[in-house]
Amino acid sequence: MKKAAIVFILVVFGISTLMAQKPGVKVHYRVSFDSASKNKMHVIMMMDNVKPGTITCKMPEWMPGYYQIMHYANAVSDFQIKDANNTTIAYTNTIKNAWTFTNKSSKKIIISYSVKATKKFVANSYVDTSRAYIIPCATFLYLDNQLEIAPTVQIDKPSAWSSIATGLTLLSATTHTYKASSYDILFDSPILIGNLEALPSFYIGGIQHRFIGYGLGTFNKEKFIQDLSKVVKAGIDIIGDIPYTDYTFIGIGPGRGGIEHLNNTTVSFDGKGLETEAGLNKTMSFLAHEFFHNYNVKRIRPYELGPFNYDAGSKTNLLWVSEGLSVYYEYLMVKRAGIMSEKALLQSFDNNITAFENGPGKYHQSLTQSSYFTWQDGPFGTAGPDKNKSISYYDKGPIVGLLLDFAIRHNTNNQKGLDDVMRLVYQEYYQTKKRGFTDAEFQMACEQIAGTSLNEVFEYVYTAKPLDYAKFLGYGGLSLTVSEDKKYRLQPLAAKDSLQSVIYDSWLH
């Protein structure tokens, strides 16, 4: 991913001229870690070419990829604003994530503050004496309504730390300065600093793919990269295009979660469990999910997910596509890579079906509602005011994806499937129209590939209607049973007709 470079001159701050400027406000950040032992980092925001008037700087309330209000501004302290003459400027902070002040005449403004970073989670910054994981949304203020500004970031890397990993474009290796073409790009590019370990790169289509991280642990790293390269290739083969110039898996160490970005993903990773079949399947599925998001959400995206509302969140009905279908494809990618067995593939869906069917929320909430209300219900539907009336799109989403895939395959005599839908939406909306798709447009894309109406399947998206497993699983040569302890199990039909056999075999491979 190439980003336009804009770096400004600030001789008064000791910053050298790095390249020519366009007119407008220039913003440069400098991040230091003198208080790392207290889980703090210090940020200086330096603005040049500032006009007189009222100015509001904001901290995002959430980060794209994790659909929860995070209140990042709560971690800010020691806030101070000065002009070029080192005169303190008064400000108001009546809105928690906004600081407003009046600039009388100074063209240069310096804002300094500290950020507390204590949570080991991919959607939170974390700092200690061994490393720093910087979430830009939780770290960098931006000028209200000026997201088009192209900021630069300078990292004062402690001498004891060896490396920096980020999706930002390097501007100066000497000063550890990086650039972003806009705030949307900056906010999409986490930064990991510490004594990092880089595993051997692998190339697909001439494009470099890397895995670098903190505290990777002890495991067979050569085999791990071989397996990961197969999984990544399986994902690329679904879409048939590589939209980035390089891609990096960034392991942040022990913690929770993974978040997708345009040319990288940050993942909690410590290398444990890879020696067992179940552990390997779990880790590769996790990495497959986050990698596939570079297509399915970062480029194949709901209309509402860009431009982002960094104050209130960007609500959409379509996380069942962005997240639910990414779960569906994580299983298929690991299976198609030759790592996951047929039995393990079916068991993965068993787990989703068991979780969904045993939850009382299935009678009350649709897939679209679970997406829209994730901001209050939580990503797994368990954090809202009444968790008995909510579901998880991580469970129902892949189930509906399976039924939808089988319906398309059945109606086209297995000439087409959900892969073709994903390619069509990628080409039509990302590459051609350069925008996201609507609810109706996604259904129309599915029906265009299927050559017929798919209203029956999409009722499972828009309503809480019970799923007709027998009909749609039957298209793919599968049946569903349930045990006395309410565990559901997919099984291949003992006797399949010719089309069922073709669909099932094709789906597995």
C-alpha positions in Angstrom: 0.0 0.0 0.0 1.5 3.3 -1.1 0.7 6.5 0.8 1.4 10.0 -0.2 4.2 11.6 1.8 3.7 15.0 3.5 6.3 16.1 6.0 6.8 19.6 7.3 9.6 21.8 8.5 9.9 22.6 12.2 13.4 23.9 12.8 12.4 25.2 16.2 11.7 21.6 17.3 14.8 20.2 15.7 13.0 18.4 12.9 14.9 18.5 9.6 13.3 19.1 6.2 12.3 15.7 4.8 10.4 16.7 1.6 8.4 19.4 0.0 5.1 20.5 1.4 1.7 21.3 0.2 -0.1 24.3 1.7 -2.3 23.7 4.7 -1.9 22.6 8.3 1.1 20.3 8.9 1.0 17.8 11.8 3.9 15.9 13.2 3.8 13.6 16.3 6.7 12.6 18.5 6.3 9.7 20.9 8.6 8.9 23.7 8.7 6.3 26.5 10.6 7.8 29.5 7.6 6.7 31.7 7.3 3.2 30.3 7.8 1.7 33.8 4.5 3.5 34.7 2.8 2.1 31.6 2.8 5.5 30.0 4.0 7.1 26.8 4.4 10.8 26.1 3.1 12.4 22.9 3.9 15.8 21.4 1.7 17.0 18.6 3.3 19.8 16.6 1.2 21.8 14.2 2.6 24.2 11.7 1.0 26.7 9.3 -2.0 27.1 11.7 -4.5 29.9 11.1 -6.0 32.1 13.8 -9.3 31.1 15.3 -11.0 28.4 17.4 -9.5 25.0 17.1 -10.8 21.6 18.3 -8.6 18.5 18.6 -10.2 15.2 19.2 -9.3 11.6 20.2 -11.3 8.9 18.5 -13.8 7.1 20.6 -13.2 3.7 18.9 -11.0 2.0 16.3 -12.3 0.5 13.0 -12.2 -3.3 13.3 -13.5 -3.4 16.9 -17.0 -2.2 17.0 -17.2 -0.9 20.5 -16.9 2.6 22.1 -13.6 2.5 23.9 -13.4 6.0 25.5 -9.7 6.3 24.6 -9.6 9.9 25.9 -9.9 8.6 29.4 -6.3 7.5 29.3 -5.0 11.0 28.5 -3.3 13.2 31.2 -0.8 16.0 31.6 -2.4 17.9 28.8 -0.9 21.2 27.8 -1.0 23.5 24.8 1.7 26.1 23.9 2.4 28.5 21.0 5.6 29.1 19.2 6.7 31.5 21.9 6.3 28.8 24.6 3.2 30.6 26.0 0.6 28.3 27.5 -2.8 28.5 25.8 -5.9 27.8 27.8 -8.4 25.2 26.6 -11.8 23.7 27.4 -12.5 20.0 27.7 -16.3 19.9 28.3 -16.6 17.0 25.8 -14.4 14.1 27.1 -12.6 13.4 23.8 -12.4 17.0 22.6 -10.0 19.9 23.5 -11.0 23.3 22.2 -8.8 26.4 22.3 -8.3 29.8 20.6 -5.2 30.5 18.5 -4.7 34.2 18.4 -1.8 34.5 15.9 0.7 31.8 16.3 1.4 29.7 13.2 2.9 26.9 15.3 1.1 25.1 18.1 2.5 22.4 20.4 0.2 20.1 22.3 1.7 17.6 24.7 0.1 14.9 26.8 0.6 11.5 28.3 -1.3 8.3 27.5 -1.8 5.5 30.1 -1.5 2.1 28.3 -2.2 -1.0 30.5 -4.4 -3.4 28.6 -3.0 -6.3 26.7 -5.6 -6.3 24.0 -5.3 -5.6 20.3 -7.8 -2.7 20.5 -5.9 -1.0 23.3 -2.4 0.5 23.5 0.1 -1.2 25.9 3.4 0.0 27.2 6.0 -1.4 29.6 9.7 -1.5 29.9 10.0 -4.3 27.3 7.8 -3.1 24.5 5.1 -0.7 23.3 2.1 -1.4 21.3 0.5 1.8 19.9 -3.1 2.0 18.8 -3.1 5.3 16.8 -6.8 5.9 17.6 -6.0 5.7 21.3 -2.9 7.8 21.0 -3.0 10.6 18.4 -5.3 13.6 18.5 -6.6 14.9 15.2 -8.0 18.3 14.1 -11.8 18.1 14.0 -13.1 17.8 10.4 -9.6 17.7 9.0 -9.1 14.0 8.5 -7.5 14.6 5.1 -4.3 16.0 6.7 -1.3 13.8 6.1 0.5 13.4 9.4 4.0 12.1 10.2 5.0 10.2 13.3 8.4 10.1 14.9 9.2 7.3 17.4 11.9 8.0 20.0 12.8 4.3 20.2 14.6 3.4 23.4 18.1 2.1 22.7 17.3 -1.2 24.4 14.6 -1.9 21.9 15.7 -3.3 18.5 12.8 -3.0 16.1 9.6 -1.2 15.0 6.8 -2.9 13.1 4.0 -1.0 11.4 2.1 -0.7 8.2 3.0 3.0 7.9 5.5 4.0 5.3 9.0 4.7 6.6 10.2 8.2 5.9 13.5 8.2 7.8 15.2 5.2 9.3 17.6 7.5 11.2 14.8 9.3 13.1 12.3 6.5 13.0 9.8 8.8 11.2 6.8 7.4 9.4 4.2 9.0 7.1 0.5 8.5 6.4 -1.5 10.0 3.5 -4.5 10.8 5.8 -5.7 10.1 9.3 -7.8 7.2 8.1 -4.4 5.6 7.1 -2.7 6.6 10.3 -5.6 5.2 12.4 -5.4 2.0 10.4 -1.7 1.4 11.2 -0.8 0.1 14.7 2.9 0.4 15.8 4.8 -2.3 17.7 8.2 -1.5 19.2 10.5 -3.7 21.2 13.0 -6.6 20.8 11.0 -8.2 18.0 11.6 -11.4 16.2 11.1 -11.7 12.4 10.3 -15.1 10.9 11.5 -16.0 7.4 9.4 -14.2 4.8 7.4 -16.0 2.1 6.3 -14.7 -1.3 3.1 -15.2 -3.2 2.8 -13.7 -6.7 6.0 -11.9 -6.0 4.6 -10.1 -3.0 6.4 -10.4 0.3 4.5 -11.6 3.4 6.1 -11.4 6.9 5.5 -12.5 10.4 7.1 -10.3 13.1 6.4 -10.0 16.8 7.2 -9.8 20.4 7.6 -12.9 22.6 6.8 -15.3 19.8 7.8 -18.3 21.9 9.3 -21.6 21.0 7.8 -23.7 18.2 8.7 -25.2 14.8 9.0 -21.8 13.0 9.9 -23.2 9.6 6.8 -25.4 9.6 4.7 -22.6 10.9 5.6 -20.3 8.0 5.1 -23.1 5.5 1.6 -23.7 6.9 0.8 -20.0 7.1 1.9 -19.5 3.5 -0.5 -22.2 2.3 -3.3 -20.6 4.3 -2.6 -17.1 2.8 -2.5 -18.5 -0.7 -5.8 -20.2 -0.1 -7.3 -16.8 0.8 -5.7 -15.1 -2.2 -7.0 -17.8 -4.5 -10.6 -17.0 -3.4 -10.4 -13.4 -4.6 -7.8 -13.9 -7.3 -6.0 -10.5 -6.7 -3.4 -9.1 -4.3 -4.3 -5.5 -3.5 -1.2 -4.7 -1.3 2.5 -4.3 -2.1 3.5 -6.2 1.1 1.7 -7.8 4.1 2.8 -8.3 7.7 1.4 -10.3 10.5 2.3 -8.4 13.7 2.3 -10.6 16.9 1.8 -8.3 19.9 2.6 -11.1 22.4 0.2 -12.6 25.0 -3.2 -11.0 25.1 -6.5 -11.1 23.4 -7.8 -10.7 19.9 -6.8 -9.7 16.4 -7.6 -6.6 14.3 -7.3 -6.3 10.6 -5.7 -3.5 8.6 -5.1 -2.7 4.9 -1.6 -4.2 4.7 -1.2 -6.0 8.1 -2.9 -7.5 11.0 -2.1 -7.3 14.7 -2.7 -10.5 16.6 -2.2 -11.8 20.1 0.3 -14.6 19.7 2.7 -16.5 21.9 3.3 -19.7 19.8 1.6 -22.0 22.2 -0.4 -25.1 21.2 0.9 -25.4 17.7 2.2 -29.0 18.4 -1.4 -30.4 18.5 -3.8 -30.8 15.7 -6.5 -28.8 17.5 -4.1 -26.1 18.5 -2.7 -25.8 15.0 -6.2 -25.6 13.5 -7.2 -22.9 16.0 -4.2 -20.7 15.4 -4.3 -21.1 11.6 -8.0 -20.4 11.6 -7.4 -17.3 13.7 -4.7 -16.0 11.3 -6.8 -17.0 8.3 -9.7 -14.9 9.6 -7.6 -11.8 10.2 -5.8 -12.2 6.8 -9.1 -12.6 4.9 -10.3 -9.4 6.4 -7.8 -7.5 4.2 -10.4 -8.4 1.5 -13.6 -8.8 3.4 -14.1 -5.6 5.4 -11.1 -3.5 4.4 -11.9 -3.6 0.7 -15.1 -5.6 0.3 -16.9 -3.4 2.8 -20.4 -2.4 3.9 -21.3 1.1 2.7 -21.3 2.5 6.2 -17.7 1.5 7.0 -16.0 4.4 5.4 -15.7 7.3 5.9 -15.6 6.5 9.6 -17.4 8.3 12.3 -14.6 8.4 15.0 -16.9 9.9 17.6 -20.1 7.7 17.6 -19.0 4.6 15.6 -20.1 3.5 12.2 -23.2 1.3 12.5 -24.1 -1.2 9.8 -26.4 -4.2 9.3 -23.7 -6.1 7.4 -21.2 -7.4 10.0 -22.7 -10.8 9.3 -20.9 -10.5 5.9 -17.8 -8.8 7.2 -17.3 -11.0 10.3 -19.6 -14.0 9.8 -18.5 -14.8 6.3 -14.9 -14.3 7.4 -15.4 -17.1 10.0 -16.9 -19.2 7.2 -13.8 -18.6 5.0 -11.3 -19.1 7.8 -12.4 -22.7 8.1 -12.3 -23.2 4.3 -8.9 -21.6 3.9 -7.3 -23.9 6.5 -9.0 -26.9 4.9 -8.1 -25.9 1.4 -4.5 -25.4 2.6 -4.4 -29.1 3.5 -4.0 -28.4 7.2 -7.5 -29.0 8.6 -9.1 -32.4 8.1 -12.7 -33.0 6.7 -13.7 -34.1 10.2 -12.3 -31.0 11.8 -13.9 -28.7 9.2 -17.4 -30.2 10.0 -16.7 -29.9 13.7 -16.0 -26.2 13.3 -19.5 -25.7 12.0 -20.8 -28.0 14.7 -19.6 -25.6 17.3 -21.2 -22.6 15.6 -24.5 -24.4 15.2 -24.5 -25.7 18.8 -23.8 -22.3 20.2 -26.5 -20.6 18.0 -29.2 -23.2 18.4 -28.8 -23.4 22.2 -29.1 -19.7 22.7 -32.5 -18.2 23.4 -31.6 -15.1 21.4 -32.3 -17.0 18.2 -36.0 -16.4 18.7 -35.6 -12.6 19.1 -32.8 -11.1 17.1 -32.0 -11.3 13.4 -28.5 -11.3 11.9 -28.8 -7.7 10.7 -30.0 -6.7 14.2 -27.0 -8.5 15.8 -24.7 -6.4 13.6 -26.4 -3.1 14.1 -26.7 -3.5 17.9 -23.2 -4.9 18.4 -22.3 -1.5 19.9 -24.5 -2.3 22.9 -24.7 -6.1 22.8 -20.9 -6.7 22.3 -19.3 -8.6 19.5 -20.6 -12.0 20.8 -24.0 -10.7 21.9 -23.4 -11.2 25.6 -22.8 -7.6 26.9 -26.2 -6.0 26.3 -29.1 -5.2 28.6 -30.6 -8.6 27.9 -28.2 -11.2 26.5 -31.1 -13.7 26.3 -32.5 -11.7 23.4 -29.3 -11.3 21.3 -27.2 -13.6 19.1 -23.6 -13.6 17.8 -23.0 -12.9 14.1 -19.8 -14.9 14.7 -22.0 -18.0 15.1 -25.0 -17.5 12.8 -23.0 -15.7 10.2 -20.9 -18.7 9.1 -24.0 -21.0 9.3 -25.9 -18.8 6.9 -22.8 -18.6 4.7 -22.8 -22.4 4.5 -26.5 -22.5 3.5 -26.0 -19.6 1.0 -23.0 -21.3 -0.6 -24.9 -24.6 -1.0 -28.0 -22.8 -2.4 -25.9 -21.1 -5.0 -24.1 -24.3 -5.9 -27.4 -26.2 -6.1 -29.0 -23.6 -8.4 -26.0 -23.5 -10.8 -25.2 -27.2 -10.9 -22.1 -26.4 -8.9 -20.8 -24.1 -11.6 -20.8 -21.2 -9.2 -20.6 -20.7 -5.4 -20.0 -18.1 -2.7 -16.4 -17.6 -3.9 -17.9 -16.1 -7.1 -20.0 -13.7 -5.1 -17.0 -12.5 -3.1 -15.0 -12.0 -6.3 -17.9 -10.1 -7.9 -18.4 -7.8 -5.0 -14.7 -7.1 -4.8 -14.5 -6.2 -8.5 -17.8 -4.3 -8.6 -17.6 -2.2 -5.5 -13.9 -2.1 -4.4 -12.2 -2.0 -7.8 -14.8 -0.3 -10.1 -17.1 1.8 -8.0 -14.6 2.3 -5.2 -17.2 2.3 -2.4 -18.9 -0.1 -0.1 -22.1 -2.1 -0.8 -25.5 -1.9 0.6 -27.7 -4.7 2.1 -29.7 -4.9 -1.1 -26.6 -4.8 -3.3 -25.1 -7.8 -1.5 -28.2 -9.8 -2.0 -28.4 -8.8 -5.6 -24.8 -10.0 -6.1 -25.7 -13.3 -4.6 -28.7 -13.7 -6.8 -26.8 -12.6 -9.9 -24.4 -15.4 -9.4 -27.1 -17.9 -8.5 -29.3 -16.9 -11.4 -32.4 -17.0 -9.2 -34.0 -15.4 -6.2 -32.4 -16.3 -2.9 -35.1 -14.7 -0.7 -35.6 -17.9 1.3 -32.0 -17.8 2.4 -32.0 -14.1 3.1 -35.0 -14.5 5.4 -32.4 -16.0 7.7 -30.5 -12.8 7.5 -33.3 -10.3 8.1 -35.6 -12.3 10.4 -35.4 -14.8 13.3 -37.1 -17.5 11.2 -35.8 -21.0 12.1 -33.2 -22.3 9.6 -34.2 -25.2 7.3 -31.1 -27.2 7.8 -32.4 -30.3 6.1 -33.2 -28.5 2.8 -30.1 -26.4 2.4 -27.5 -28.8 4.0 -29.0 -31.5 1.8 -28.0 -29.5 -1.3 -24.4 -30.1 -0.3 -24.8 -33.7 0.8 -24.9 -33.1 4.6 -27.3 -33.8 7.4 -27.6 -32.4 10.9 -28.2 -34.4 14.0 -28.6 -33.4 17.7 -27.7 -35.4 20.7 -29.6 -35.6 24.1 -27.2 -33.0 25.5 -28.1 -30.7 22.7 -24.9 -30.9 20.7 -25.3 -30.6 17.0 -23.3 -32.6 14.5 -22.9 -32.4 10.7 -22.5 -35.6 8.8 -22.2 -36.5 5.2 -25.3 -38.2 3.8 -24.9 -41.9 3.5 -26.3 -41.9 0.0 -25.8 -38.8 -2.1 -27.2 -38.2 -5.6 -24.7 -37.1 -8.3 -25.2 -33.3 -7.8 -24.9 -33.7 -4.0 -21.6 -35.6 -4.4 -20.2 -33.1 -6.8 -21.1 -30.2 -4.5 -19.7 -31.8 -1.4 -16.5 -32.8 -3.0 -16.0 -29.4 -4.7 -16.8 -27.6 -1.4 -14.2 -29.6 0.5 -11.5 -28.6 -2.0 
